């Protein structure tokens, strides 16, 4: 799901990222969003997944470092955030916590 705001565009990823098709869909969403909004910040919001494939990591790093896309990754899973932190990717991938409040 893609949501456009005046200052940024959100690409929301629901469910677990585990297949090649999942990774391809994310790559394509980033590419299309950048083509349509080249000067706008893109927020990749990973709501549910506690894992991420190496191809998505590579795509995000390439988009930021080589393609110079203003891309931020917001993760909803503490496990995923900790995994990316253990891999020293927080700064490289512009990762931020976006934890949901637990329901009482």
N, C-alpha and C positions, 0 to 999 in steps of 0.2 A: 504494500500500500504506500502511495506517495502522497504527501500533503504539502502544499506550497503556502508559505508565509511570505510576507514582504521582504524579510531580511534573511530567510533561510528556507531550505526544503528538507522535509523529513521523509526518509525512506524507512518504513517500519517492517521489521522481519519478525514474524510470529512462528512459533514452533521451534523445533530443534534443527540446527544446521548440520546435516550429516551426509547428504548425498551430493553427487556431482551436479545433479539438476538444481539442488538448492544453491550451490555455489555459482552456477551459471546464471541463475535468476538474479542473484545479488549483483554479480558483475555487470549484467545487462542493465539493471536498474540504475546503478551508479553511472554507467556510460550514457544512457539516455537522459538521465536527469542533468548531467553536466552539459550535454549537447543543448538541451532546452533552456538551461539556466546557467550559462558559463561563469557569471560573475557572482553567483550566490553560494553561500555556505551550504554544504550538504551534511545533514545529520543522519548517519546510519544508526537507527535505533533497533538494537537487538533485544527484544523484550523477554523472550522465554528461554532461549538456548543457553545451556551451560557448557557447550563445546562450540568450536569453530574449526572449519577445515583449513588446512595449510594453504589451499588455493585462495580462500577468501582473505586470509592474512596477507598473502602475496599480492593480491589485487588491491587491497587497501593501501599497503606500503607503496606499491607502484603508483597508485593514483595520487598519493600525497607527495612522494619524493620526486618522481619522474614527470608525471603529468601536471604537477603543481595545482591539483584540485584542493580547494578548501573543504576538507572532509574531516568530520569528527565522528567517533564511534561512541555511542551511549549504550552501555550494557545494563540489563535488568537483573542479571544473575551475579550474585557475589562470587560463585564458583568460577564463572568465566572471567570476571575481573581479576581474581586471584591468579588464575592460570596465565593470563596475559601479563600480569605483574611479575610472576615467576620467570617468564620468558623475556623480561625487560622490554616489553612492547607498549607500555602505557604512553610514554612520550612519543615514540615513533609513530604510533597509530592514532594519536590524539584521543585516547580513551578517557571516558568519564563514567562515573557511576550514575545510574538512573534507576535505583532500586524502588520497587513498589512498596507501599505500606502494607504490612500484613493485616489481614482481616481478623477482627476479634471474634 
